């Protein structure tokens, strides 16, 4: 039970902090109503002090849904209406601080003591290897999943893990894409090879892991038609502040082919207005890249900065449009916004095709191939470290492929002449 509680005083402090951060009147009213109902519940049940369990009982009483912990993220608006204000309140009572965004907050990973030494050593190792931040996060997250699964199976040490345990975990992800399962297996091979080399396990489990055949570059990148691109951009309300932001983001992806991670973290200092260039270090490769600040992109960014961007201390060009107006989270892929504009534009998505932000990057490559840009130029524009990576886009060069087509009659004629 939290000590020295002044529940009503904490609620007043939270509401004032939200006002100062520019929270919309509608959202403030929702929080105020939620807190009023909660305080009546406490009064009716003669509860003077609260903790997580009491709050969860309240959520259950009001929604009929029971949760084991409070940091879970739900997709039920009725539950979230109760959950979010109380999570803010609990945290304020815990440390006296206003935690501005609890919408997608998840509890930090707490490694079971029996796996802690090797887990921390592995984390240090992949940092030492020079992996990018995104790769480190991806690797550690997959190892965390595996460790927590082992804990639920009663495994109390790395040396007690068997190939059967790993196969049981793989069954929990068997419905994921083959490529995704392949990535999990790649990480697990790295992890168990590390454990074996460092002496945490006696038998090297890495060679025993099942193999998943995932042909490199097996898929064909999707390329948007010029007409669909035009309809997409026209579907954005450029009089709306958020629309100004989204238009600039999509225009950068379409015209420059930047990955969404690089657009998301684009700093104001990365734009050289005098030289008309954008200079940044790519998150995926860590390599610097300089791109032209095209006229339409420049004006779109100016329009957003001057007429759409909320007041914020963030150095990033593009920020969230909900208080406290911070930069986007590291895992925001902008696909939800893109899909909304696809629907608004009335575009038809072919079955089985994925139209995420990365497809706009593919479209730039396709357009450059169409005007016969050399592969090294396309590679440099997209920020690839190797032309081999760029070569996947040759699959979408229809005109180029036509030149490689064989005439069956000529083939049969050659065979008959032998």
PyMOL commands that set and color helices and strands:
alter all, ss='L'
color gray80, all
select helices_A, chain A and resi 7-20+25-44+52-63+77-95+113-128+133-152+158-160+163-171+178-197+206-208+226-234+241-256+260-264+268-270+295-307+335-345+357-370+375-382+387-396+398-404+408-416
alter helices_A, ss='H'
color red, helices_A
select strands_A, chain A and resi 271-272+277-281+288-292
alter strands_A, ss='S'
color yellow, strands_A
deselect
rebuild
show_as cartoon
